[in-house]
Amino acid sequence: MSGKKQSLLAKARQTVRSPEPSRLREAPRGKPGYRVVAVSLYTPEAEWIDQLTRALQLAGNTKANRSLVVREAILRLQEELAAKGPGEILSDFTTRQARRAQEAL
């Protein structure tokens, strides 16, 4: 083996990092934070959220944005489904989807 090759191999061995499992673990959660989540919406749904946001801003809520509208919708859905079990939730979603499909015809 040439001297240059040995030198390069030695240098490569010196810079190899050992796995650090603690680095890969999730940090313990302190106070609740937030996460950015991408959600796919159909154009009419996104436009409706934008219209509602503008209406809130025109009514005086200068900090209104899409996130506020979506978070409020999620809170209302949580309240509506809080007392229901998984089967009832599935039934509710299925019934609503079927109703919307029927109305679209």
Buried (B, 14 or more C-beta within 10 A) or exposed (E): EEEEEEEEEEEEEEEEEEEEEEEEEEEEEEEEEEEEEEEEEEEEEEEEBEEBBEEBEEEEEEEBBEEBBBEEEEEEEEEEEEEEEEEEEEEBEEEEEEEEEEEEE
